Amino acid sequence: MIERLNFSTSAFAPDERFARYSDFYANGADAIALDDRVSAEVKAWRLGGLILFERMLAGVGTERLAPRVRYNQFDHFTLQINLGGEFHAEGDDGFRAVRPGEIVLLDMARPMRTRFPDVHVITLALPRTVAETAAGSVDALHGLVIPRLLAAPLTSFLLASIGRIDSARSDIDLNVSGKLTELLGRALSGMGHGGRFDWDATDDDRLLAAQHFIRSRLSDELLTPARVARAAGVSRATLYRLFDTRGGVRKYIQEQRLVQLKRSLSDPNRDRPVSILAYEAGFADESHANRSFRKEFGQPPSRFRREMRLGAQSNYGVQATALKTRLMEWYSHLDP
């Protein structure tokens, strides 16, 4: 079954709606009230390594300024489609209007702001690797607005996917991830960012095979480039070329071990000691994990876990806490 959740301010008194909305999104962004007519209707689905939101918003905005970016260390992108109404987003070049039918890409590892006076929007949270595969380089994507004509195939596909969710037995039936990468790559290619189409299809398959092998064997301390090359059916020289834009094979392995450890620490259902979680992620010992985690995320694993647990708590009771905890768990599994 596809996991889903719903949030609505309609049942709350007008003077309580913003506080409830702010509490719901507190793990990912700081909410702001634009005026006193705040309302929010949110439907969300977890589709494998993606999170899909359909939202009707009025009188609210979100901010992820530098302290917030450092705090939760998100590394994914969001793709936001305006289906109607007013919508503004700020990336590297200041606020830009996103008109109906247009898409804006936002890098959650960098500061951003949005303003939703009155809008119907689809938001897709997608792993950085999807954006990298579609665009080749993500350096110029933060705040990029894709015009309506180029965005139309991707918009139609996501709307159709939402329409099919209730009848789908699993996210595999929808095949959102694979088609999404292709359609996003084509849209970006039309704007001069389509790095995906510089790749040979065989190279793409080999890279995916190598990445899958690495992620499935992170706990193996003997995971080496030579073993990865053999598993992917390529020479070491080819493997190094495939991972060249990602900083190399060893760096990718280290990054994925940190992602795995961070994911485990963020999961409210995993109470095992940090030393065990570090070993499961492939670190030789806890001290190595602590040093690597602190260097990457600015704090030791134990402190990160404690802050994540505190952030999942709500002042509005058990049901609100459960909703926040579930959304936090989804985000912890966002990166592949």
N, C-alpha and C positions, 0 to 999 in steps of 0.2 A: 504494500500500500504506500501511496505517496504521503509524506508527512505534510501537515498543513496547520496553520494557526490563523486566528482572526482577532482583530482588535477594533473597537469602536468607542468613540466618545459620546455616542447618542444617548446612552443610559445615564450619563452623569449630568449634574447641574452645570449650567454655563460657566460659573466661576470656578469649577473644578476641572474642566476639560483640558486646559493647557497643562496643569500639573500632572494629570493622568497621561497625557501624550508624552510629556517630557520624561516621566518615569519609565514608560514603555521603551523609549529609544535611548535611555541613558547609557547603556553599555557601548553604543556605537557613536553617538553624536550628542552635542548639546543643543537642545531645542530652544527656539526663541519665539515669542508671540509677536505677530505683526500688528494685531488689533484685537478687539474683544469678541470677534465672531469665530473663534477657534472651533474647528471640527475636523475629525479624521475618521475615515473608514478604511481599514487595512485588511487585505487578504494576502496571505503569504504561503508559499509552497517550497519545500526543500526537494530539489531535483538532482540527486547525486551530489556533484561538487558545485552546484549552483543554488542560489536562493532567488526566487522570483516573487516580487511584490506587485499587487495592483492596489493603488491608493487613490482615494478622493480626499484632498486636503484643502483647507481654507484657513487663512489667518496665521500660518505658521512658517517657520524656516528652520534650517539646521546649520550648525557650524562645527567644523573640525579644525580648530586652530592648532598651532604648534604644540602646546601642552597636551591637548587631547590626542594628537597624532602620536606623540611619544608615549602616552599612557597605555593605549590599547594595541599599538603596534600592528594595525591592520596592514595587509600587503596586497589586497585585492583591488579590483576596479569595480565601479558601478556604471551601468549603462542605463540612462534615464530617458524615457520616451514621453514626450508631451502629447497626450491624446485630446487635450482641449483645455482652454483657459490660459491663465497667466503663469509664467514660470521663468525664473532667472537663476543662473548658476555662475559661480565664480571659481575659475581655475587660476592659471598663471597670469592671465591677461585682463583681470578685472571681471566684473559682472557682465554676462552676455545673456540676451533674451533667447529663450528656447521656445520657438513657435510651434503650434500644433503640427504634428507629423515629424518634427525634428528630434534628433537624439543628441544628448551630451554625454561625453565620457569623462569620468572623474576618477583620479588616482587616490585611493584612500590612504596611501602612504604619504600624501602631501596635504597641506592645509587647503580647505575648501569651504564654501558657504553656498546655501541655496535659499531661495525665497519662493513660497507658494501661497500667493494671495488667494487663489481659487483655481484648482487644477485637478485634472484626472491624469495620473501618471503611472506608467509601468516602470519599475526599477528592477534591474537584474544585477545581482552581485555575482561577479565571475572571477575565478582565479587569475592572477597575473599571467600565468602561463598561456591562458586562452588569448589574452590581448597580445602577448608576445608572438604567438603563433600566427595570429591574424595580421599583425602589423609589422613584424620583424623587429622594430624598435618601438618602445613605448614612451620615449623621451618627449615627444611632441603631442601626446594624446590628452594630457590633463587639461580639461576645459574645452576640448575640441567639440564643436557642434557639427554634426553630420546633417546636411540639408535634406529636405523632405523627399526629393526624388531618389537620392541614394539610400535613404533610410527606409523607404517603403517596403522592400522585400523582407527586411529583418523585422520591421514592425508587424507586417502581416503574419509572419511565421510565429512570433511570440503571442499575438492575439489568438491565432489558431491553436497554439499549444495550450493556452488557458482554457479555450473552449473544449479541448479534448481531455483535460485533466480528470474530470469526474468519471470518464469511461476507461481511463488507462489503468492497467493493473499495476504498473510500476513506471518509474521514470525512464526505464529502458525502452518501453513502448513509445515514449514521446521522442526519444533520441534528440533531445534539445542541444546537448553539448556539441556534438559533431556538426550538426547543421548550423548552429550558432557561429562556430568558428569560421565556417565557409562564408556565411552571409556577411558577417562583420568584416572579414577579409576583403570581400568584394566591395563593400561600401567604402572602406578605407582606401582600397586601391584606386577608387574613383577620385579620391582626394590626394593621391600621391603618397599614401602610407601603406600600401598593400604588400608588405614584405612577404607574406605567405606565398604569393605567386612567383616569387623568385626561387622557390624551393622545388626540387624534384620530388614527386610524390613518394618515391622510394625512400628518400632521405627523411621525409616527414614520418613515414611508418617506422623507420629504424630509430629515429629519435624517440618516438612514443614508446617503442618496445624497450629501449634502454632506460627511459624514465620509469616505466612500469616495473622493470626488473629491480631497479634501485629502490623504489618505494616499497616493494614487497619483501625486501631483504635488509632493511635498515638495521635490524638487530644483529646482523652478522658482522662481527668485528673484522673479518677478513674480506669484506666487500672492497674490491679493487677495480681500477679501470680495466685490467686484463680480463677479469671475470665478467664485467659488464659487456665488454666488446664481444666475448665469446657468446654470451647469451643473446645479444642483438644481431649476431651474425655479421659483424663488421670487423675490419682491422682496427688496431689502436689508433692509427693515423686518421681514419675516417671518424672514429668515435670522438677524438679530440676536435676535429673540424665541426662535428655536429653540435658540440657543447661550447664552441669558441665564444659565441655571443653571450653565453651564460656564465662566463668566467672559468670554464673548465669543468671536468668531470668531478674532481675531488671537491671543488667548491660546491657543486650541486649536491653531492652526497652530504656534505656538512650542513648545507642549508636545509635539506629535507629532514635530517636528524633533529635539527632545531625546531622545524615546523612540527614534527611528530611530538617532540617533548612539549612544546607550547600547547598543542592540541590536547594532549593528555592532562596538562595542568589546568586547562580551561574547562575541561569536562567536569561538571559538578558531580557526576556519578562515579568518578574515579578517585578513590581515597588512598591509593597505595603510596608508600613513601617516595620522595623525589628520587632517591637512589635507585629504586626499582624501575621507575618510569624512565630514568636516564639510561639504564641498562637496556630496557626494551627498545629505546630509540637508537641504540647502537653505540653509545658512548662507553669508553673503556672503564671510566670510573666517575663518581659523582663530582669530584673536584674539577675534572675536565669539562663536564657538563655545566657546572656553575660558571667557570671562566668563560666558556663559549657563549652561554646564555646571557650573561651580564654584558659581554662585549656587543652582542647583537641587539639586545632589548633594553639595556640600561639598568637592569636590576636582576638580582638573583632569582632562581626559579621559585623558591619558597615564598618570597615577597610577592611575585607575580601571581601565584596561586591564591594567596590570601586576599589580594586586592580584587581578583576576579570573583571570588566568593562573596566579598562584601558588596561588589557592584551588582550582583544578581539579586540582592535583597531589596524588597519593596516595602514602603511604608503603608501600602494599601492592602495588606493581607496575603493570605496563602495563594489565592488564585492569581493575583498580579505577580507575585514572586515566581510562581510556576511558569507563567508566560514569559517573563524576562529570562528565567533560567533556560527555558527551551530555546529561545532565540539566541542566547549566548552560546549554547551548545551547537546550534546550526553554524554560527560564525566560526567556531573552533574547528569545524570540519570543512570549511570552505576551500582551503588550499588543497590541491591534490597531493 
